Amino acid sequence: MSRSLIYLISEDWFFLSHFMDRAKAAKEAGFQVHVVTRVGTRGEEIRAAGFNLIHLDMRRASLGPFQLLREIAEVARIYRRTAPDIVHHIALRPIIVGSFAAFLARIGRVVNAPVGMGFVFSSDTIKARLLRPFVVKALKIALHGRRKIAIVENDDDRTELVERKLVKPDKLVVIEGAGVDLNAFPYVKRQDADGIVVMLAARLLKEKGVREFVGAVEILQRECLNCRFVLVGEPDPDNPGKIDDKELKDWQDRNLVDWQGRSNNMTETILQADIFCLPSYREGLPKVLLEAGASGCAIITTDVPGCRQIVTHMQTGLLVPPRDAVFLAGAIRTLVRDGSLRLSLADAARKKVESCFSNKIVNERTLSVYRHMISEDIDNRS
């Protein structure tokens, strides 16, 4: 008998970049897959994969209680109509909305995936600090339940959820990120040559360390270092930490970075780079670092949750403190000047991605969670 599975996720583009592979694996395993999300420009790609796409007007920027209640009611209606065997909620808002909706619709099996813990936990703004206790309380309610499993992407998030008593240890699984398709990101050995390209590719948010990256560029340009700095990505208009257009224009006018906008082909984009930077404040497990490591870049990232799950300092990349442009500039300077170190770190990063972070590993571990939830119910009834 075919089982049905719903993914509840805020944006269609995020589903495509981080959960499409898992959804395809679930479909191949016999699940009928539904995707409930805000449908933007990427909906046809989801439908083309054979999934039932359901539009939900989930507004990440709205924190009003009436909007949240409206979303809960709408998701509950979808759950009653679809009657899924499992619902998989991805990120903080879908977890809170989806868990209350699942309770109203009497959906038994719930997977909650607080990927990266979100703006409320990574930002130091007054708004984030004020929201944090309310989000923690809502998460405690959402994550608790006999037939619920929480999936986190790194050991730090696991420790934090357990220490905050948001979830019991036996209801928590670590699955390290979305994985990467090693065939889509083949290893290409870079040459120890002049004209090094240093890249940051991410959503253009404060919390991704974009300003620290540009600050490091300002330091290094004064030294006339022989390298070029590339910025890939676009602002996320619904995120409070977005970098505005005025700031981006100023960076371009001052010839600090070559801003290339959003990439439609990350394989080709990353192949431009010799050194890949992600000076983020906090992550779940950043897929872009896996893609960079798989394709042969030397990695510089911050010593924060998620990033340090991928990079071991001086073995598979360099770790620097977050929010520190001076340390970041020093790490970039080191790798630009030391070609042998740059190439050895890149080689080691590829080997680690192959052994720990392929999408096949992630897909199978996710499917094992689904199978366990279904078999556990069968065992309890027998």
KEKE-564328 format. One record per residue (C-alpha): residue in one letter; x, y negated, z. Coordinates in nm, 4 decimals. Layout:
BEGIN
(pt A,(X,Y,Z))
...
This chain:
BEGIN
(pt M,(0.0000,0.0000,0.0000))
(pt S,(0.1314,-0.3434,-0.0983))
(pt R,(0.2132,-0.5801,0.1863))
(pt S,(0.1757,-0.9562,0.1612))
(pt L,(0.4222,-1.2180,0.2796))
(pt I,(0.3890,-1.5965,0.3058))
(pt Y,(0.6796,-1.8395,0.3140))
(pt L,(0.5811,-2.1735,0.4696))
(pt I,(0.8405,-2.4374,0.3810))
(pt S,(0.8252,-2.8135,0.3478))
(pt E,(0.9646,-2.8658,-0.0052))
(pt D,(0.9655,-2.6627,-0.3275))
(pt W,(1.3297,-2.7533,-0.4023))
(pt F,(1.4443,-2.6249,-0.0633))
(pt F,(1.2675,-2.2929,-0.1218))
(pt L,(1.4416,-2.2584,-0.4591))
(pt S,(1.7876,-2.3363,-0.3257))
(pt H,(1.7753,-2.1353,-0.0027))
(pt F,(1.4972,-1.8733,-0.0104))
(pt M,(1.4351,-1.7779,-0.3724))
(pt D,(1.6799,-1.4853,-0.3577))
(pt R,(1.5183,-1.3459,-0.0425))
(pt A,(1.1703,-1.3848,-0.1872))
(pt K,(1.2761,-1.1981,-0.5024))
(pt A,(1.4216,-0.9199,-0.2876))
(pt A,(1.0942,-0.9001,-0.0933))
(pt K,(0.8966,-0.8794,-0.4180))
(pt E,(1.1230,-0.6003,-0.5437))
(pt A,(1.0667,-0.4220,-0.2103))
(pt G,(0.6911,-0.4218,-0.2732))
(pt F,(0.5707,-0.7400,-0.1031))
(pt Q,(0.3192,-0.9696,-0.2648))
(pt V,(0.4853,-1.3072,-0.2095))
(pt H,(0.3051,-1.6384,-0.1527))
(pt V,(0.4857,-1.9712,-0.1170))
(pt V,(0.3089,-2.2516,0.0695))
(pt T,(0.4901,-2.5806,0.0183))
(pt R,(0.4649,-2.9357,-0.1049))
(pt V,(0.4817,-2.8858,-0.4811))
(pt G,(0.6969,-3.1440,-0.6554))
(pt T,(0.8889,-3.1023,-0.9789))
(pt R,(1.0032,-2.7426,-0.9201))
(pt G,(0.6723,-2.5598,-0.8925))
(pt E,(0.6862,-2.3901,-1.2315))
(pt E,(1.0163,-2.2241,-1.1424))
(pt I,(0.8508,-2.0654,-0.8394))
(pt R,(0.5490,-1.9483,-1.0407))
(pt A,(0.7781,-1.8104,-1.3122))
(pt A,(0.9353,-1.5801,-1.0526))
(pt G,(0.5965,-1.4148,-1.0020))
(pt F,(0.5028,-1.5777,-0.6721))
(pt N,(0.1643,-1.7228,-0.5801))
(pt L,(0.2297,-2.0934,-0.5217))
(pt I,(-0.0016,-2.2857,-0.2872))
(pt H,(0.0312,-2.6632,-0.2519))
(pt L,(0.0410,-2.8149,0.0959))
(pt D,(0.0730,-3.1881,0.1515))
(pt M,(0.3271,-3.1562,0.4324))
(pt R,(0.4692,-3.4991,0.5122))
(pt R,(0.8053,-3.4665,0.6815))
(pt A,(0.8264,-3.8405,0.7448))
(pt S,(0.4945,-3.8558,0.9306))
(pt L,(0.4999,-3.7875,1.3035))
(pt G,(0.1396,-3.8859,1.3709))
(pt P,(-0.0704,-3.6325,1.5650))
(pt F,(-0.3610,-3.6535,1.3199))
(pt Q,(-0.1361,-3.5613,1.0275))
(pt L,(0.0019,-3.2647,1.2242))
(pt L,(-0.3487,-3.1483,1.3162))
(pt R,(-0.4584,-3.1817,0.9545))
(pt E,(-0.1630,-2.9682,0.8408))
(pt I,(-0.2321,-2.7047,1.1087))
(pt A,(-0.5971,-2.6809,1.0028))
(pt E,(-0.5063,-2.6534,0.6336))
(pt V,(-0.2429,-2.3847,0.6928))
(pt A,(-0.4866,-2.1908,0.9139))
(pt R,(-0.7385,-2.1951,0.6256))
(pt I,(-0.4717,-2.0652,0.3873))
(pt Y,(-0.3746,-1.7903,0.6312))
(pt R,(-0.7365,-1.6794,0.6796))
(pt R,(-0.7962,-1.6749,0.3047))
(pt T,(-0.4730,-1.4921,0.2184))
(pt A,(-0.4555,-1.2601,0.5230))
(pt P,(-0.0780,-1.2031,0.5056))
(pt D,(0.0953,-0.9182,0.6835))
(pt I,(0.3899,-1.1456,0.7694))
(pt V,(0.4365,-1.5223,0.7707))
(pt H,(0.7868,-1.6687,0.7534))
(pt H,(0.8123,-2.0310,0.8733))
(pt I,(1.1230,-2.2231,0.7665))
(pt A,(1.2527,-2.5328,0.9551))
(pt L,(1.1130,-2.7134,1.2577))
(pt R,(0.7949,-2.8734,1.1241))
(pt P,(0.6738,-2.5588,0.9417))
(pt I,(0.7512,-2.3549,1.2558))
(pt I,(0.5363,-2.5776,1.4756))
(pt V,(0.2561,-2.6203,1.2212))
(pt G,(0.2665,-2.2585,1.1061))
(pt S,(0.2789,-2.1021,1.4522))
(pt F,(-0.0282,-2.2899,1.5741))
(pt A,(-0.2029,-2.2087,1.2454))
(pt A,(-0.1120,-1.8395,1.2790))
(pt F,(-0.2651,-1.8375,1.6282))
(pt L,(-0.5882,-1.9916,1.4970))
(pt A,(-0.6002,-1.7506,1.2017))
(pt R,(-0.5042,-1.4501,1.4180))
(pt I,(-0.1981,-1.3637,1.2117))
(pt G,(0.0088,-1.1149,1.4081))
(pt R,(0.3584,-1.0969,1.2614))
(pt V,(0.5456,-1.4273,1.2585))
(pt V,(0.9059,-1.4957,1.1580))
(pt N,(1.0350,-1.8388,1.2601))
(pt A,(1.3576,-1.9719,1.1113))
(pt P,(1.4775,-2.3013,1.2663))
(pt V,(1.7434,-2.3589,1.0002))
(pt G,(1.9959,-2.6125,1.1234))
(pt M,(1.7697,-2.7363,1.4075))
(pt G,(1.6897,-3.0501,1.2049))
(pt F,(1.7185,-3.4276,1.2405))
(pt V,(1.5835,-3.4270,1.5971))
(pt F,(1.8826,-3.2229,1.7196))
(pt S,(2.1586,-3.3526,1.4875))
(pt S,(2.0900,-3.7263,1.5146))
(pt D,(2.1885,-3.9554,1.8005))
(pt T,(1.9300,-4.2240,1.7177))
(pt I,(1.6822,-4.3469,1.9779))
(pt K,(1.3990,-4.1978,1.7731))
(pt A,(1.5609,-3.8527,1.7733))
(pt R,(1.6350,-3.8655,2.1458))
(pt L,(1.2769,-3.9670,2.2260))
(pt L,(1.1333,-3.6905,2.0093))
(pt R,(1.3645,-3.4150,2.1354))
(pt P,(1.1795,-3.3191,2.4590))
(pt F,(0.8452,-3.3018,2.2755))
(pt V,(0.9938,-3.0882,1.9974))
(pt V,(1.1580,-2.8574,2.2537))
(pt K,(0.8228,-2.8110,2.4292))
(pt A,(0.6422,-2.7419,2.1008))
(pt L,(0.9150,-2.4974,1.9963))
(pt K,(0.8882,-2.3091,2.3242))
(pt I,(0.5194,-2.2503,2.2555))
(pt A,(0.5756,-2.1718,1.8865))
(pt L,(0.8613,-1.9248,1.9327))
(pt H,(0.7177,-1.7195,2.2181))
(pt G,(0.5062,-1.4163,2.1398))
(pt R,(0.5232,-1.0387,2.1419))
(pt R,(0.5060,-1.0065,1.7627))
(pt K,(0.7322,-1.2984,1.6783))
(pt I,(1.0948,-1.2948,1.5673))
(pt A,(1.3235,-1.5972,1.5394))
(pt I,(1.6016,-1.6007,1.2805))
(pt V,(1.8880,-1.8463,1.3289))
(pt E,(2.1861,-1.9024,1.1034))
(pt N,(2.4736,-1.9298,1.3498))
(pt D,(2.5861,-1.8245,1.6959))
(pt D,(2.5687,-2.1779,1.8388))
(pt D,(2.1980,-2.2082,1.7580))
(pt R,(2.1377,-1.8653,1.9096))
(pt T,(2.3070,-1.9714,2.2326))
(pt E,(2.1170,-2.2999,2.2458))
(pt L,(1.7749,-2.1397,2.1960))
(pt V,(1.8443,-1.8792,2.4642))
(pt E,(1.9889,-2.1291,2.7133))
(pt R,(1.6909,-2.3618,2.6653))
(pt K,(1.4696,-2.0546,2.7225))
(pt L,(1.2927,-2.1190,2.3942))
(pt V,(1.3107,-1.7542,2.2911))
(pt K,(1.4061,-1.4235,2.4509))
(pt P,(1.7354,-1.2712,2.3336))
(pt D,(1.5640,-0.9534,2.2101))
(pt K,(1.3403,-1.1648,1.9832))
(pt L,(1.6304,-1.3418,1.8149))
(pt V,(1.8320,-1.2394,1.5089))
(pt V,(2.1342,-1.4131,1.3550))
(pt I,(2.1349,-1.4019,0.9740))
(pt E,(2.4150,-1.6187,0.8436))
(pt G,(2.2567,-1.8584,0.5995))
(pt A,(2.1073,-1.8086,0.2564))
(pt G,(2.4069,-1.6260,0.1176))
(pt V,(2.5625,-1.6936,-0.2188))
(pt D,(2.5410,-1.5114,-0.5511))
(pt L,(2.9035,-1.4187,-0.6115))
(pt N,(2.8376,-1.3663,-0.9824))
(pt A,(2.6966,-1.7178,-1.0170))
(pt F,(3.0005,-1.8644,-0.8387))
(pt P,(3.3044,-1.6758,-0.9719))
(pt Y,(3.6446,-1.7447,-0.8218))
(pt V,(3.8550,-1.9777,-1.0363))
(pt K,(4.2081,-2.0344,-0.9107))
(pt R,(4.2892,-2.4054,-0.9165))
(pt Q,(4.6225,-2.5312,-1.0419))
(pt D,(4.8749,-2.7035,-0.8159))
(pt A,(4.8703,-3.0174,-1.0282))
(pt D,(4.8358,-3.3932,-1.0033))
(pt G,(4.5002,-3.5681,-1.0100))
(pt I,(4.3298,-3.3735,-0.7304))
(pt V,(3.9492,-3.4057,-0.7136))
(pt V,(3.7971,-3.4332,-0.3652))
(pt M,(3.4201,-3.3769,-0.3555))
(pt L,(3.1304,-3.4070,-0.1163))
(pt A,(2.8026,-3.2571,-0.2406))
(pt A,(2.4986,-3.2828,-0.0149))
(pt R,(2.1779,-3.4693,0.0445))
(pt L,(2.2917,-3.8257,0.1000))
(pt L,(2.2191,-3.8545,0.4699))
(pt K,(2.4042,-4.0077,0.7616))
(pt E,(2.4033,-3.6661,0.9350))
(pt K,(2.5918,-3.5093,0.6427))
(pt G,(2.8893,-3.7339,0.7225))
(pt V,(2.8611,-3.9309,0.3988))
(pt R,(2.9718,-4.2573,0.5621))
(pt E,(3.2711,-4.0856,0.7237))
(pt F,(3.3660,-3.9469,0.3826))
(pt V,(3.3573,-4.2951,0.2301))
(pt G,(3.5479,-4.4289,0.5309))
(pt A,(3.8191,-4.1697,0.4673))
(pt V,(3.8271,-4.2732,0.1012))
(pt E,(3.8869,-4.6356,0.2023))
(pt I,(4.1837,-4.5296,0.4169))
(pt L,(4.3375,-4.3106,0.1462))
(pt Q,(4.2886,-4.5560,-0.1380))
(pt R,(4.5118,-4.8025,0.0459))
(pt E,(4.7838,-4.5358,0.0298))
(pt C,(4.7457,-4.4930,-0.3483))
(pt L,(4.7054,-4.1161,-0.3039))
(pt N,(4.6868,-3.9401,-0.6391))
(pt C,(4.3317,-3.8094,-0.6193))
(pt R,(3.9757,-3.8927,-0.7216))
(pt F,(3.6709,-3.8893,-0.4938))
(pt V,(3.3381,-3.7549,-0.6178))
(pt L,(3.0018,-3.7807,-0.4424))
(pt V,(2.7216,-3.5490,-0.5574))
(pt G,(2.3620,-3.5626,-0.4375))
(pt E,(2.0749,-3.8017,-0.3958))
(pt P,(1.9062,-3.9699,-0.0987))
(pt D,(1.6221,-3.7839,0.0735))
(pt P,(1.3515,-4.0526,0.0992))
(pt D,(1.1552,-3.8680,0.3706))
(pt N,(1.4539,-3.8294,0.6023))
(pt P,(1.5207,-4.1002,0.8643))
(pt G,(1.8960,-4.0637,0.8089))
(pt K,(1.8898,-4.1414,0.4360))
(pt I,(2.1640,-4.3510,0.2748))
(pt D,(1.9953,-4.6387,0.0935))
(pt D,(2.0487,-4.7437,-0.2682))
(pt K,(2.2134,-5.0727,-0.1691))
(pt E,(2.4890,-4.8903,0.0175))
(pt L,(2.5453,-4.6482,-0.2699))
(pt K,(2.5695,-4.9356,-0.5169))
(pt D,(2.8234,-5.1108,-0.2955))
(pt W,(3.0438,-4.7993,-0.2876))
(pt Q,(3.0306,-4.7749,-0.6650))
(pt D,(3.0964,-5.1450,-0.7188))
(pt R,(3.4081,-5.1124,-0.5035))
(pt N,(3.5215,-4.8032,-0.6997))
(pt L,(3.5351,-4.5926,-0.3850))
(pt V,(3.3507,-4.2897,-0.5227))
(pt D,(3.2294,-4.1484,-0.8503))
(pt W,(2.8633,-4.0905,-0.7603))
(pt Q,(2.7185,-3.8277,-0.9949))
(pt G,(2.3653,-3.8032,-0.8529))
(pt R,(2.1862,-3.4708,-0.8121))
(pt S,(2.3474,-3.1689,-0.9731))
(pt N,(2.1388,-2.9332,-1.1864))
(pt N,(2.4260,-2.6852,-1.2111))
(pt M,(2.6252,-2.6451,-0.8911))
(pt T,(2.8542,-2.3839,-1.0479))
(pt E,(2.9831,-2.6340,-1.3033))
(pt T,(2.9812,-2.9205,-1.0536))
(pt I,(3.1939,-2.7446,-0.7929))
(pt L,(3.4427,-2.6307,-1.0562))
(pt Q,(3.5410,-2.9978,-1.0927))
(pt A,(3.6703,-3.0000,-0.7342))
(pt D,(3.9999,-2.8902,-0.5841))
(pt I,(3.9025,-2.9903,-0.2292))
(pt F,(3.5472,-2.9765,-0.0961))
(pt C,(3.4450,-3.1813,0.2093))
(pt L,(3.1360,-3.1508,0.4266))
(pt P,(3.1837,-3.3707,0.7366))
(pt S,(2.8379,-3.2881,0.8718))
(pt Y,(2.7192,-3.3538,1.2283))
(pt R,(2.5400,-3.0189,1.2550))
(pt E,(2.4265,-2.7435,1.0178))
(pt G,(2.2464,-2.4133,1.0118))
(pt L,(2.4903,-2.2469,0.7760))
(pt P,(2.5565,-2.4755,0.4792))
(pt K,(2.5078,-2.2949,0.1510))
(pt V,(2.7155,-2.5506,-0.0353))
(pt L,(3.0230,-2.4501,0.1686))
(pt L,(2.9662,-2.0883,0.0694))
(pt E,(2.9415,-2.1932,-0.2959))
(pt A,(3.2582,-2.4018,-0.2685))
(pt G,(3.4468,-2.1228,-0.0929))
(pt A,(3.3295,-1.8626,-0.3422))
(pt S,(3.4405,-2.0688,-0.6411))
(pt G,(3.7944,-2.1456,-0.5258))
(pt C,(3.7844,-2.4824,-0.3481))
(pt A,(3.9870,-2.5590,-0.0402))
(pt I,(3.7374,-2.6594,0.2302))
(pt I,(3.7453,-2.9374,0.4871))
(pt T,(3.4520,-2.9471,0.7261))
(pt T,(3.3661,-3.0413,1.0818))
(pt D,(3.4028,-2.8380,1.3989))
(pt V,(3.0263,-2.8224,1.4591))
(pt P,(2.7580,-2.5503,1.4657))
(pt G,(2.7144,-2.3849,1.1282))
(pt C,(3.0299,-2.5198,0.9679))
(pt R,(3.2678,-2.3436,1.2066))
(pt Q,(3.0774,-2.0208,1.1398))
(pt I,(3.2272,-2.0323,0.7905))
(pt V,(3.5669,-2.1958,0.8395))
(pt T,(3.8441,-2.0851,1.0726))
(pt H,(4.0941,-2.3689,1.1063))
(pt M,(4.4131,-2.3188,0.9013))
(pt Q,(4.2898,-1.9780,0.7851))
(pt T,(3.9898,-2.0366,0.5577))
(pt G,(3.9911,-2.4168,0.5600))
(pt L,(4.0472,-2.7169,0.7828))
(pt L,(3.8225,-2.8276,1.0699))
(pt V,(3.8053,-3.1897,1.1832))
(pt P,(3.6049,-3.3624,1.4585))
(pt P,(3.2643,-3.4969,1.3509))
(pt R,(3.2051,-3.8708,1.3061))
(pt D,(3.5763,-3.9420,1.2564))
(pt A,(3.6895,-4.0865,0.9233))
(pt V,(4.0537,-4.1096,1.0367))
(pt F,(4.0838,-3.7360,1.1111))
(pt L,(3.9017,-3.6574,0.7873))
(pt A,(4.1423,-3.8770,0.5909))
(pt G,(4.4342,-3.6966,0.7546))
(pt A,(4.3005,-3.3550,0.6533))
(pt I,(4.2421,-3.4688,0.2944))
(pt R,(4.5930,-3.6170,0.2833))
(pt T,(4.7401,-3.2866,0.4047))
(pt L,(4.5703,-3.0787,0.1361))
(pt V,(4.6379,-3.3250,-0.1449))
(pt R,(5.0093,-3.3216,-0.0634))
(pt D,(5.0464,-2.9502,0.0199))
(pt G,(4.9470,-2.7512,-0.2867))
(pt S,(5.0512,-2.4121,-0.1498))
(pt L,(4.8371,-2.4569,0.1630))
(pt R,(4.5458,-2.5768,-0.0472))
(pt L,(4.5579,-2.2708,-0.2707))
(pt S,(4.6083,-2.0207,0.0133))
(pt L,(4.3095,-2.1597,0.2071))
(pt A,(4.0954,-2.1390,-0.1060))
(pt D,(4.1936,-1.7765,-0.1644))
(pt A,(4.1153,-1.6818,0.1970))
(pt A,(3.7803,-1.8619,0.1834))
(pt R,(3.6722,-1.6582,-0.1192))
(pt K,(3.7600,-1.3328,0.0572))
(pt K,(3.5589,-1.4314,0.3648))
(pt V,(3.2550,-1.5260,0.1565))
(pt E,(3.2744,-1.1917,-0.0243))
(pt S,(3.2899,-0.9918,0.2983))
(pt C,(3.0397,-1.1868,0.5113))
(pt F,(2.8151,-1.4203,0.3148))
(pt S,(2.6963,-1.2673,-0.0125))
(pt N,(2.3257,-1.2984,-0.0904))
(pt K,(2.2970,-0.9188,-0.1014))
(pt I,(2.3941,-0.9009,0.2668))
(pt V,(2.1487,-1.1768,0.3614))
(pt N,(1.8641,-1.0294,0.1557))
(pt E,(1.9001,-0.6849,0.3106))
(pt R,(1.9192,-0.8187,0.6648))
(pt T,(1.6058,-1.0280,0.6088))
(pt L,(1.4164,-0.7327,0.4627))
(pt S,(1.5197,-0.5235,0.7622))
(pt V,(1.3469,-0.7778,0.9898))
(pt Y,(1.0254,-0.7486,0.7868))
(pt R,(1.0410,-0.3676,0.7864))
(pt H,(1.1070,-0.3573,1.1603))
(pt M,(0.8039,-0.5750,1.2348))
(pt I,(0.5757,-0.3558,1.0260))
(pt S,(0.7153,-0.0245,1.1542))
(pt E,(0.6973,-0.1456,1.5145))
(pt D,(0.3236,-0.2067,1.4764))
(pt I,(0.2752,0.1351,1.3155))
(pt D,(0.4653,0.3001,1.6023))
(pt N,(0.2556,0.1141,1.8605))
(pt R,(-0.0682,0.2331,1.6993))
(pt S,(0.0389,0.5976,1.6688))
